[in-house]
Amino acid sequence: MEEYSNPNDPEVLDSINTLQNDKEEIPRESKVKHCYYTKQIIFWIRIIYVIFIILWTILIWYFKFYKLKAWFILLIPYLVFTIGIFNVSVLSTDVEEEMFRANFLSVGLILALPLLNWTNKDYNGDRRLFSTIIILALVFSILSLFDIWVSRKWLSVNKHVRTSLQTLSLTLIMFGLIEYFLCKEGNGALAD
């Protein structure tokens, strides 16, 4: 028998009371019963976020992204994954459905492809490193497109893996854009 997160938990009660006290009309389709994650799913989603934090750290150190001018953008996944780790116990499948409705992946791909073309023109930084940033962003974007068929129980974990890949991809695209414009104006990619 699966254990669900405790609906009497103060954090859960707080969010339920906030919803009930909200004066806005709740749409009819969202008046369904909240289905909170099981303790096992919560555990695995947290593990996924920790794995992505470790993967992100390895990528930053391996490719020496920390030496570039736009290094501060690289902190975004740490923030997003940490928020995910701490909030996963109060999430429900209806919140998950709301969060996963929008897909910014196509915007990322549209931005990434012209960046590859720009590297051959007036970029003053390390073109090989810049190409690596863009290619990594594309790889993470493409990986997030894979559909992994799992049982309904594990679907939430699958969605969190997908959103983690998209977070890395979008961060790399932002990092590449900022780095491109900083180096186009300056003398090179490395921070002073």
MODELLER restraints for C-alpha pairs under 7 A, 6 or more apart:
rsr = mdl.restraints
at = mdl.atoms
rsr.add(forms.Gaussian(group=physical.xy_distance, feature=features.Distance(at['CA:2:A'], at['CA:38:A']), mean=6.55, stdev=0.5))
rsr.add(forms.Gaussian(group=physical.xy_distance, feature=features.Distance(at['CA:3:A'], at['CA:38:A']), mean=5.51, stdev=0.5))
rsr.add(forms.Gaussian(group=physical.xy_distance, feature=features.Distance(at['CA:3:A'], at['CA:39:A']), mean=5.94, stdev=0.5))
rsr.add(forms.Gaussian(group=physical.xy_distance, feature=features.Distance(at['CA:4:A'], at['CA:36:A']), mean=6.42, stdev=0.5))
rsr.add(forms.Gaussian(group=physical.xy_distance, feature=features.Distance(at['CA:4:A'], at['CA:37:A']), mean=6.08, stdev=0.5))
rsr.add(forms.Gaussian(group=physical.xy_distance, feature=features.Distance(at['CA:4:A'], at['CA:38:A']), mean=4.15, stdev=0.5))
rsr.add(forms.Gaussian(group=physical.xy_distance, feature=features.Distance(at['CA:4:A'], at['CA:39:A']), mean=5.80, stdev=0.5))
rsr.add(forms.Gaussian(group=physical.xy_distance, feature=features.Distance(at['CA:5:A'], at['CA:36:A']), mean=6.26, stdev=0.5))
rsr.add(forms.Gaussian(group=physical.xy_distance, feature=features.Distance(at['CA:5:A'], at['CA:37:A']), mean=6.42, stdev=0.5))
rsr.add(forms.Gaussian(group=physical.xy_distance, feature=features.Distance(at['CA:5:A'], at['CA:38:A']), mean=5.89, stdev=0.5))
rsr.add(forms.Gaussian(group=physical.xy_distance, feature=features.Distance(at['CA:5:A'], at['CA:39:A']), mean=6.07, stdev=0.5))
rsr.add(forms.Gaussian(group=physical.xy_distance, feature=features.Distance(at['CA:5:A'], at['CA:89:A']), mean=6.79, stdev=0.5))
rsr.add(forms.Gaussian(group=physical.xy_distance, feature=features.Distance(at['CA:7:A'], at['CA:13:A']), mean=6.72, stdev=0.5))
rsr.add(forms.Gaussian(group=physical.xy_distance, feature=features.Distance(at['CA:11:A'], at['CA:90:A']), mean=6.85, stdev=0.5))
rsr.add(forms.Gaussian(group=physical.xy_distance, feature=features.Distance(at['CA:12:A'], at['CA:90:A']), mean=5.78, stdev=0.5))
rsr.add(forms.Gaussian(group=physical.xy_distance, feature=features.Distance(at['CA:34:A'], at['CA:92:A']), mean=5.96, stdev=0.5))
rsr.add(forms.Gaussian(group=physical.xy_distance, feature=features.Distance(at['CA:34:A'], at['CA:93:A']), mean=6.90, stdev=0.5))
rsr.add(forms.Gaussian(group=physical.xy_distance, feature=features.Distance(at['CA:34:A'], at['CA:94:A']), mean=6.51, stdev=0.5))
rsr.add(forms.Gaussian(group=physical.xy_distance, feature=features.Distance(at['CA:35:A'], at['CA:92:A']), mean=5.30, stdev=0.5))
rsr.add(forms.Gaussian(group=physical.xy_distance, feature=features.Distance(at['CA:35:A'], at['CA:93:A']), mean=5.62, stdev=0.5))
rsr.add(forms.Gaussian(group=physical.xy_distance, feature=features.Distance(at['CA:36:A'], at['CA:91:A']), mean=6.21, stdev=0.5))
rsr.add(forms.Gaussian(group=physical.xy_distance, feature=features.Distance(at['CA:36:A'], at['CA:92:A']), mean=4.14, stdev=0.5))
rsr.add(forms.Gaussian(group=physical.xy_distance, feature=features.Distance(at['CA:36:A'], at['CA:93:A']), mean=6.32, stdev=0.5))
rsr.add(forms.Gaussian(group=physical.xy_distance, feature=features.Distance(at['CA:37:A'], at['CA:91:A']), mean=6.98, stdev=0.5))
rsr.add(forms.Gaussian(group=physical.xy_distance, feature=features.Distance(at['CA:37:A'], at['CA:92:A']), mean=6.05, stdev=0.5))
rsr.add(forms.Gaussian(group=physical.xy_distance, feature=features.Distance(at['CA:41:A'], at['CA:157:A']), mean=6.83, stdev=0.5))
rsr.add(forms.Gaussian(group=physical.xy_distance, feature=features.Distance(at['CA:42:A'], at['CA:88:A']), mean=6.24, stdev=0.5))
rsr.add(forms.Gaussian(group=physical.xy_distance, feature=features.Distance(at['CA:42:A'], at['CA:89:A']), mean=6.13, stdev=0.5))
rsr.add(forms.Gaussian(group=physical.xy_distance, feature=features.Distance(at['CA:44:A'], at['CA:157:A']), mean=6.95, stdev=0.5))
rsr.add(forms.Gaussian(group=physical.xy_distance, feature=features.Distance(at['CA:45:A'], at['CA:157:A']), mean=5.58, stdev=0.5))
rsr.add(forms.Gaussian(group=physical.xy_distance, feature=features.Distance(at['CA:45:A'], at['CA:160:A']), mean=6.81, stdev=0.5))
rsr.add(forms.Gaussian(group=physical.xy_distance, feature=features.Distance(at['CA:46:A'], at['CA:85:A']), mean=5.18, stdev=0.5))
rsr.add(forms.Gaussian(group=physical.xy_distance, feature=features.Distance(at['CA:48:A'], at['CA:161:A']), mean=6.72, stdev=0.5))
rsr.add(forms.Gaussian(group=physical.xy_distance, feature=features.Distance(at['CA:49:A'], at['CA:81:A']), mean=5.57, stdev=0.5))
rsr.add(forms.Gaussian(group=physical.xy_distance, feature=features.Distance(at['CA:49:A'], at['CA:85:A']), mean=6.58, stdev=0.5))
rsr.add(forms.Gaussian(group=physical.xy_distance, feature=features.Distance(at['CA:53:A'], at['CA:78:A']), mean=6.36, stdev=0.5))
rsr.add(forms.Gaussian(group=physical.xy_distance, feature=features.Distance(at['CA:60:A'], at['CA:66:A']), mean=6.28, stdev=0.5))
rsr.add(forms.Gaussian(group=physical.xy_distance, feature=features.Distance(at['CA:65:A'], at['CA:71:A']), mean=6.56, stdev=0.5))
rsr.add(forms.Gaussian(group=physical.xy_distance, feature=features.Distance(at['CA:67:A'], at['CA:190:A']), mean=5.75, stdev=0.5))
rsr.add(forms.Gaussian(group=physical.xy_distance, feature=features.Distance(at['CA:67:A'], at['CA:191:A']), mean=6.02, stdev=0.5))
rsr.add(forms.Gaussian(group=physical.xy_distance, feature=features.Distance(at['CA:68:A'], at['CA:189:A']), mean=5.54, stdev=0.5))
rsr.add(forms.Gaussian(group=physical.xy_distance, feature=features.Distance(at['CA:68:A'], at['CA:190:A']), mean=4.60, stdev=0.5))
rsr.add(forms.Gaussian(group=physical.xy_distance, feature=features.Distance(at['CA:68:A'], at['CA:191:A']), mean=5.23, stdev=0.5))
rsr.add(forms.Gaussian(group=physical.xy_distance, feature=features.Distance(at['CA:69:A'], at['CA:179:A']), mean=6.57, stdev=0.5))
rsr.add(forms.Gaussian(group=physical.xy_distance, feature=features.Distance(at['CA:69:A'], at['CA:189:A']), mean=6.23, stdev=0.5))
rsr.add(forms.Gaussian(group=physical.xy_distance, feature=features.Distance(at['CA:69:A'], at['CA:190:A']), mean=5.83, stdev=0.5))
rsr.add(forms.Gaussian(group=physical.xy_distance, feature=features.Distance(at['CA:69:A'], at['CA:191:A']), mean=4.47, stdev=0.5))
rsr.add(forms.Gaussian(group=physical.xy_distance, feature=features.Distance(at['CA:70:A'], at['CA:175:A']), mean=6.29, stdev=0.5))
rsr.add(forms.Gaussian(group=physical.xy_distance, feature=features.Distance(at['CA:70:A'], at['CA:178:A']), mean=6.32, stdev=0.5))
rsr.add(forms.Gaussian(group=physical.xy_distance, feature=features.Distance(at['CA:70:A'], at['CA:179:A']), mean=5.55, stdev=0.5))
rsr.add(forms.Gaussian(group=physical.xy_distance, feature=features.Distance(at['CA:73:A'], at['CA:171:A']), mean=6.97, stdev=0.5))
rsr.add(forms.Gaussian(group=physical.xy_distance, feature=features.Distance(at['CA:73:A'], at['CA:175:A']), mean=5.87, stdev=0.5))
rsr.add(forms.Gaussian(group=physical.xy_distance, feature=features.Distance(at['CA:74:A'], at['CA:171:A']), mean=6.86, stdev=0.5))
rsr.add(forms.Gaussian(group=physical.xy_distance, feature=features.Distance(at['CA:76:A'], at['CA:171:A']), mean=6.91, stdev=0.5))
rsr.add(forms.Gaussian(group=physical.xy_distance, feature=features.Distance(at['CA:77:A'], at['CA:167:A']), mean=6.42, stdev=0.5))
rsr.add(forms.Gaussian(group=physical.xy_distance, feature=features.Distance(at['CA:77:A'], at['CA:168:A']), mean=6.53, stdev=0.5))
rsr.add(forms.Gaussian(group=physical.xy_distance, feature=features.Distance(at['CA:105:A'], at['CA:141:A']), mean=6.55, stdev=0.5))
rsr.add(forms.Gaussian(group=physical.xy_distance, feature=features.Distance(at['CA:105:A'], at['CA:166:A']), mean=6.72, stdev=0.5))
rsr.add(forms.Gaussian(group=physical.xy_distance, feature=features.Distance(at['CA:108:A'], at['CA:170:A']), mean=6.16, stdev=0.5))
rsr.add(forms.Gaussian(group=physical.xy_distance, feature=features.Distance(at['CA:108:A'], at['CA:173:A']), mean=6.78, stdev=0.5))
rsr.add(forms.Gaussian(group=physical.xy_distance, feature=features.Distance(at['CA:109:A'], at['CA:138:A']), mean=6.82, stdev=0.5))
rsr.add(forms.Gaussian(group=physical.xy_distance, feature=features.Distance(at['CA:112:A'], at['CA:134:A']), mean=6.23, stdev=0.5))
rsr.add(forms.Gaussian(group=physical.xy_distance, feature=features.Distance(at['CA:112:A'], at['CA:173:A']), mean=6.39, stdev=0.5))
rsr.add(forms.Gaussian(group=physical.xy_distance, feature=features.Distance(at['CA:116:A'], at['CA:131:A']), mean=6.51, stdev=0.5))
rsr.add(forms.Gaussian(group=physical.xy_distance, feature=features.Distance(at['CA:116:A'], at['CA:134:A']), mean=6.85, stdev=0.5))
rsr.add(forms.Gaussian(group=physical.xy_distance, feature=features.Distance(at['CA:119:A'], at['CA:127:A']), mean=6.11, stdev=0.5))
rsr.add(forms.Gaussian(group=physical.xy_distance, feature=features.Distance(at['CA:122:A'], at['CA:184:A']), mean=6.62, stdev=0.5))
rsr.add(forms.Gaussian(group=physical.xy_distance, feature=features.Distance(at['CA:123:A'], at['CA:180:A']), mean=6.64, stdev=0.5))
rsr.add(forms.Gaussian(group=physical.xy_distance, feature=features.Distance(at['CA:123:A'], at['CA:183:A']), mean=6.50, stdev=0.5))
rsr.add(forms.Gaussian(group=physical.xy_distance, feature=features.Distance(at['CA:123:A'], at['CA:184:A']), mean=5.18, stdev=0.5))
rsr.add(forms.Gaussian(group=physical.xy_distance, feature=features.Distance(at['CA:124:A'], at['CA:183:A']), mean=5.51, stdev=0.5))
rsr.add(forms.Gaussian(group=physical.xy_distance, feature=features.Distance(at['CA:124:A'], at['CA:184:A']), mean=5.51, stdev=0.5))
rsr.add(forms.Gaussian(group=physical.xy_distance, feature=features.Distance(at['CA:124:A'], at['CA:187:A']), mean=6.13, stdev=0.5))
rsr.add(forms.Gaussian(group=physical.xy_distance, feature=features.Distance(at['CA:124:A'], at['CA:188:A']), mean=5.31, stdev=0.5))
rsr.add(forms.Gaussian(group=physical.xy_distance, feature=features.Distance(at['CA:125:A'], at['CA:183:A']), mean=5.49, stdev=0.5))
rsr.add(forms.Gaussian(group=physical.xy_distance, feature=features.Distance(at['CA:125:A'], at['CA:188:A']), mean=4.22, stdev=0.5))
rsr.add(forms.Gaussian(group=physical.xy_distance, feature=features.Distance(at['CA:125:A'], at['CA:189:A']), mean=4.41, stdev=0.5))
rsr.add(forms.Gaussian(group=physical.xy_distance, feature=features.Distance(at['CA:126:A'], at['CA:189:A']), mean=6.19, stdev=0.5))
rsr.add(forms.Gaussian(group=physical.xy_distance, feature=features.Distance(at['CA:130:A'], at['CA:176:A']), mean=6.67, stdev=0.5))
rsr.add(forms.Gaussian(group=physical.xy_distance, feature=features.Distance(at['CA:133:A'], at['CA:172:A']), mean=6.15, stdev=0.5))
rsr.add(forms.Gaussian(group=physical.xy_distance, feature=features.Distance(at['CA:133:A'], at['CA:176:A']), mean=6.24, stdev=0.5))
rsr.add(forms.Gaussian(group=physical.xy_distance, feature=features.Distance(at['CA:134:A'], at['CA:172:A']), mean=6.95, stdev=0.5))
rsr.add(forms.Gaussian(group=physical.xy_distance, feature=features.Distance(at['CA:134:A'], at['CA:173:A']), mean=6.49, stdev=0.5))
rsr.add(forms.Gaussian(group=physical.xy_distance, feature=features.Distance(at['CA:134:A'], at['CA:176:A']), mean=6.61, stdev=0.5))
rsr.add(forms.Gaussian(group=physical.xy_distance, feature=features.Distance(at['CA:137:A'], at['CA:169:A']), mean=4.25, stdev=0.5))
rsr.add(forms.Gaussian(group=physical.xy_distance, feature=features.Distance(at['CA:137:A'], at['CA:170:A']), mean=6.96, stdev=0.5))
rsr.add(forms.Gaussian(group=physical.xy_distance, feature=features.Distance(at['CA:137:A'], at['CA:172:A']), mean=5.44, stdev=0.5))
rsr.add(forms.Gaussian(group=physical.xy_distance, feature=features.Distance(at['CA:137:A'], at['CA:173:A']), mean=6.08, stdev=0.5))
rsr.add(forms.Gaussian(group=physical.xy_distance, feature=features.Distance(at['CA:138:A'], at['CA:169:A']), mean=6.80, stdev=0.5))
rsr.add(forms.Gaussian(group=physical.xy_distance, feature=features.Distance(at['CA:140:A'], at['CA:165:A']), mean=5.42, stdev=0.5))
rsr.add(forms.Gaussian(group=physical.xy_distance, feature=features.Distance(at['CA:140:A'], at['CA:166:A']), mean=6.57, stdev=0.5))
rsr.add(forms.Gaussian(group=physical.xy_distance, feature=features.Distance(at['CA:140:A'], at['CA:168:A']), mean=6.81, stdev=0.5))
rsr.add(forms.Gaussian(group=physical.xy_distance, feature=features.Distance(at['CA:140:A'], at['CA:169:A']), mean=5.26, stdev=0.5))
rsr.add(forms.Gaussian(group=physical.xy_distance, feature=features.Distance(at['CA:141:A'], at['CA:165:A']), mean=6.72, stdev=0.5))
rsr.add(forms.Gaussian(group=physical.xy_distance, feature=features.Distance(at['CA:141:A'], at['CA:166:A']), mean=5.88, stdev=0.5))
rsr.add(forms.Gaussian(group=physical.xy_distance, feature=features.Distance(at['CA:141:A'], at['CA:169:A']), mean=5.65, stdev=0.5))
rsr.add(forms.Gaussian(group=physical.xy_distance, feature=features.Distance(at['CA:144:A'], at['CA:162:A']), mean=4.87, stdev=0.5))
rsr.add(forms.Gaussian(group=physical.xy_distance, feature=features.Distance(at['CA:144:A'], at['CA:165:A']), mean=5.66, stdev=0.5))
rsr.add(forms.Gaussian(group=physical.xy_distance, feature=features.Distance(at['CA:144:A'], at['CA:166:A']), mean=6.33, stdev=0.5))
rsr.add(forms.Gaussian(group=physical.xy_distance, feature=features.Distance(at['CA:179:A'], at['CA:189:A']), mean=6.97, stdev=0.5))
rsr.add(forms.Gaussian(group=physical.xy_distance, feature=features.Distance(at['CA:183:A'], at['CA:189:A']), mean=5.42, stdev=0.5))
